[in-house]
Amino acid sequence: MGLQIDQQQILVAWKALSSTDNQEGWVTFPLYKHNNWSLLASYNLLKREEAIFLDINYSQILESRITLPIAQGFRVQRFNEAARKGFALVRQVDGDLDLFTKMIVDVCNTIIQYQDLNENKLVSVFINRIYAWLSFMSKGERELSQEAELGLIGELEVILSLISLNLPISEVLNAWKGPLDGLKDFEMGSGAIETKSTLSNQGFVAKINSLEQLDDSEKSPLFLNGYRFSLNSVGKTLTERINLIREQLNDYPAELSRFNNLLLRIGYLESEKENYIRKFKTENSFFWLVDENFPRLVPGNIAVNIRHAKYEIDLTPFINQSIDLSLVLQKLGIGNCGIN
C-alpha cells in the first residue's frame, strides 16, 4: 500500500490554495499519483469550497451507470473536460469541516489501499465509499454506543465462525444484513439468523426490538443466535476483531472493500478506533430454532391493532436446547461450499 494521506496534510493544502492570487475557479495541489490517476487537494476560489479531486480516465460505459451520491453538506461533482476528467468530492457552505475532512482522508486512503485496481474499479471504490459515508452520517453519531459496540461484536463473531467453516467469503458478506438495516442480521439460504449479545454472567436475556425481528413468515427457518461475553483482559477489542476478519480478506480486495464499507455503514469509523478499548472474551454461543414453540411476539400472534413492541425474552430455560452452528447451516441448506 502507498503512503497514507493525513488530515493535517489536507488542511495545509486547502489553506495554501485558498490564498492563491490572480486565478479564478478551481485550483489544485497534487497529493498522490499512481499510474494513470492522481488525487489532488482542490479549492474553488469563487465559491470558497474545499474539495478532493480524483483525476482518472474511466470508460464511458461506466459513466452511464454511475449514480452520484447526494447529501446535505457535500456533493460529488463529475468533470469531463479536456483539462481534467474524474470526480470531485466537494464541501458545501453548510458542511461540517471536521467531519468532511475525516471523510476526505478516509476516501483518499481507501483509494490508495486499492491503487492497483483498474480505473473503472477504482471509480467504483470511490463512489461506494462515499455512499457508505452517507449511511454513517445519517446515524448522527461518530462513535458506536456501548450497546451498539456489543451488538457488532456478536455479528463479527458470526462472520468469523462462518469463515472458519470455509464458507465463501463473498456469500458471508452477502448474508450480512445488519449494516443495511435488515430485519434480520444474516439472511442465508432460505432462512435467517438473528444475533443477540449479552455481558450478563448468568442466564441469557435477549432484547427484541420489533415485532418483525423474530417473525419467520418470510424467512424460514429462523434461528436466534446468542453470545455471552465477559469483559476480560485476555479478550479482544472491537478493532482487534475487525482486523482478524480483514486478515482473512487480504487476498480478496473486492470483499475487503465491501467489508470496510459495511463497517462504516453500521457506524464504525476507523479514525475513532482508539476509543474502543473494552476487551471482550467469548464465553458461550447458543443457537435456537425460532418456531411456533419459541416464546415471541410477532404480527401473527397478537391483536391486530398492536403495531409496535419492544420486549425481552428470558432464554435461560432454553440454554440446554441450543444446537451447533453446523446443524444450523445444514437446516438453512448451506454446506461448506455455500448454498446447496
N, C-alpha and C positions, 0 to 999 in steps of 0.2 A: 504494500500500500504506500502511496506517496505521502509527502509531508502534510500534516494536519493544518488547517486554517483555524485561527482562534479569534475570539470576539474582539480583542484589542486590535488585531491586525485590520479587521473590517472597519472598526470605528475610526482608526487613524486614517485609513484610506478615504473614507467618506468626508472627514474633516478637511483633508487636503484638497479633495476635489471641489468641495463647496467654496473654496477660496480662489478658484480658478478665475483669471481675468480674461477679458476680450474674447469670450466664447459664449455661445448660446446653446440651449438644448442639453443633450446628454454628453457628459464627459466620463471617461473610464480610466481605470488603473488595473493592470494585469495582476491577478492573484495566483493563478495556476494554469499551466499549459501542459497538455499531453496529446501527442499525435496531432490529430486534426481538429481538436476542440480546446477551448480555454474558458476559464472563469474570470470575470472582471468585476471589480467593485465599480458601481456606476452612480452618477448623481445628475439629476435634472436641474440645471441652473435656473430655469424659468419657473418651475413648479416647486422647487425645493424638496425634491423627492429622493430618498435613498433607495438603492436597488442593488441587486446582483444580476449579472448578465451571463447566461450560458451561450457562448458563441459556438455554434455547432451546425454542421451541414447534414441535415437529415432528409429522408425521402419525402416526396410529395404525397405518396400513398399514406404514410403515417400522418402527415399533416391533416388530411381529410378525416382521420379517425380520432383526433385529439379533441377532447372537451376540456377547455381551460377552467381551472378552479376559480370560483368567485367567492369572495369573503369580505366582510367589513374589516377595514384596517389595512388590507393589502390587495393587490391584484397581480395576475400573471399576464404579461403583455407579449404578444408574438411579434417578432421582427422578421421581415423577409425582403431585405433591401440589398443593393449591390455592396454597400459598406459592411453590413452585418446581417447575419441570419441566426435565429435562435429564439431564446425566451428570456425575458426579464421578470424577476420577482421584485415587485415594487411596493414600498411602504407608502400608504396614503397619509394625509394630514392627521386623520383620527386614529392612526395605528400606534400601538404601544411600541416605542423604540426598543426597549429592553427585550421584550418578547420577540419582536421581529428580528432583532439581531441574533438571538438564540436560534431562531428558525433558520436564518441565513447560514449560520455556522454549521448547523446540523445538515442542511440540504447540501451545502458545498462538500462537506466531508463524506456524506453518503455517496455523492457522485465520484469523489476521489477513490473511495473504497472499491467501486466497481469500474474503475477507469479503463480496464482492458476490454470491456464490452463494446460492441459496435455502436455506431452513433444512434441508430433507432432505439436500441435497448437502453442506452443512457438517457435519452429523452423520456422514455417510459419510467425509468428510475426517478428522474427529476419530478415529473408530474405526479407519480404515485406517492412520493414522499410528501409533497405539498398537500395532497388530499388527506394523508394521514395526519398532518398538522392541523388541517381544518377540523377533523374529528376531535383531536386533542383539545383545541381551543374551545370547541363547543361545550366541553365539560366544565370550563370556568375555573379549574384548579391546576396548579403547576406541580403538585405533588399528590400522590395517592394517599388517601386516608389510611389509618392503620387497619381498618376493616377491609378496605379495598386491597391493600397490600397482602393481607392474609388470604383473601379470595384468589388473587393472582398466583400466589404461591401454590395453592391447590391445583389450579389449572395447569401450571407449569409441571407439576408432578405427574399429571396425567400425560402430558406431552412426552416427558422423559420416559415414562413407563411404556408408552406406545412405541417410541423409537427403539427402546431396548428389546421389544418383541419383534423387531425387524419389519415393522410396517413401513411402507414407502413414505418418505418424509413429506412429499407433496400431498399425499392423502391425509396425513395427520394435520397439516396446516389447513387443508380444505375443510376438515371436520371442525376446526376450532372456530366457533361462532360467538364466543363470549365477547371479544373485542368489537364485534359488529352488532352488538345489542340484540343478539339472537335470544329467543325464548329459552333455549337450552344451550349449555356451554359447549357441547360437542354433538354434532349430528353425524352419525356413522351408519353405513349400510341402510337398513330400513328404519332404524331407531335412533336413540339419542342417549347421552349421558349428561346428567346434571351434577355438578360438583359443589360440595359444601365443605368448609373447613372450620375447625374449632381449636381453641387453645385450652379448653377445659380438660382437666386430667381425670375426670370421672364421667362416665356415660357419654352420650352423644346427642346433642340437641341441634337440629337443623332449622335455620331461619329461612322461611319460604316467602318470596317477595311478591307473588301474584297467584291468582287462581290458575293461570295457564302454565306455571312453571312445572308442575307435576301432572299435567294433562297429557295422556298418551293417545288421545284420539287421532292425532295427525302423525305422530312419530311413535312407532311401536316395534319392538319392545323399548321401554324406557327404564333406565337404571339411575338410581341415586348413588353417587359416589361420595363417601365421607372420609375426610382426612383429619386425623388428630395430630396436632403439632405441639411441641413444647419449645419454650424459649430456652436455649441451651448453647453454651459457648462452643460445643462441638458441632452445632448445626451450621447451616449455610444461610447467608443473607439472600434477599431477593435478587440482587445484582449477580451474586455468585451462581445462583440457579440459572439465571438468564444466560450467563456466559458458558455454563455447561452445555446448554442447548446450542448456542452459537458454535461451539467447538464441533458439535455433531453436524453442523450445516456448512462448515468451511468449504467443503468440496461441491456445494450446491448454491452458487451465488444467487440464483433467482429465488430460491426458497429462503435463503438468509435475508435477502432484501424484504421479502414478504413478511417474514417473522418480525423483523425490526419495525416494519410499518404497523403490524398488528399490535405490537407493544406500545407504540406511540398512540394508536387509536384508543387503547384501553386506559391510557393515562400515565404511562411510564416514560419520563423524559430523561434522556441519557445525561444531560448536564446536571440533573439532580440526584444522580446515583449515589453520591456520598451520604445522602440523608437517610438511606435505607440501611441502618446499622443493626437492626434486630436479626439474630441468628435463630433460624427455625430448624428444629430436629423433627424428622418424621417419626411418629410413634406408632401409628396404626393407619391402615387403609381398609375401608369397607365398601362393598358393593351390594346394593339391594335391588331386586326387581320391583318396579312400581307397577302394581296391577290392582285389581278390584279389592284385594285383601289388604292393600297397603293403606295406612292412615293418611288421608289427604283431603284437601278441599279443591274441587275442580268444578268448572261450569256445569258438568253433568250431574253433580250430586248435591247441589244447594238450590235454594229458592232462586227463581229466575230474576227477581228484582235485586239480588245482590250482585253488584257489578265489579267490586274490587275487594281484596282482602290480603293482609299480611299476617302470617301466623308462624308458630314454632311447633315442631314435632319432636317429641322425646323418643329417640330411636334406640335408647339403651336396651329395651327388651328384645330388640331385633338384632343385636350385635352377633349373636350366635348363628343367625341366619345369613350372614354375609357370605358371598361367593367370590371366587377368584376372577381376576381380570381376564384370564384366558377363556373362562367359561362365558363371561360377558361378551367377548368378541365373537365367540362361536355362535351365541344366540343372535348377535347382530348380523351374522352372515359374513364375518370378516376372518380371513386367515392371515398367515404371516406375509403373504404376497399381496394383501389388500382385499378388496371386496370380492367375494366369490360369485 
